[in-house]
Every structure is written in C-alpha cells, then in structure tokens.
Amino acid sequence: MDRLIELLNSISDSYYDFVVGVINYAKRNDDNRNAMISFIENNPKALSSDVLEYMISRKDYFDHAQRISGVAKQTKSQV
C-alpha cells in the first residue's frame, strides 16, 4: 500500500480526501490496488480527476460504493 500512497501523493493536484478515497477502494483486494498502481504509473501526468474516473469505471466500483453507502445508513440509523 505504501507504493500507492506515494503515487497518489505525487499527483499534482492530490488532496487528502482523494488519497483516502482511493486507498479505501484499493485496500479491498490486491486486484484493485494493483490496478490503481498500474494506472498511475502508466499515466504519470494524470490528475486526481483522471484517477477517480478510472476508479469509478472499474466493474466492481459500484458494488463497493453500495457497501459503503449501506454502512453509512446503518450508522445513521443507530444514532
């Protein structure tokens, strides 16, 4: 994960929430992490928006987003 964090922070318009969001997605499995590393390494001039566009275009992204949303709804209802 250190390599991905390094790459994310090296993006010219990187910001904290961007890094946290991509890391959260990438830590789900090795395929996600490796795909994100590969994309950034192969697109060294990519901006944060390019990385996010790639991330949400991945076939499992919306499954991940729904799980996160479900957790957020459960947390709100428990308060």
Residue pairs with C-beta under 8 A, 6 or more apart in sequence:
1 23
1 26
1 27
1 33
3 37
4 22
4 23
4 26
4 33
4 36
4 37
4 40
5 19
5 23
7 37
7 40
7 41
8 14
8 18
8 19
8 22
8 23
8 40
8 51
9 19
11 18
11 40
11 46
11 47
11 48
11 51
12 47
13 47
13 48
13 49
14 48
15 48
18 48
18 51
18 52
21 52
22 36
22 51
22 52
22 55
24 68
25 32
25 36
25 55
25 61
25 64
26 32
26 33
26 36
27 33
28 64
32 58
32 60
35 58
36 51
36 54
36 55
39 46
39 51
39 54
40 46
40 51
43 50
46 54
55 61
56 62
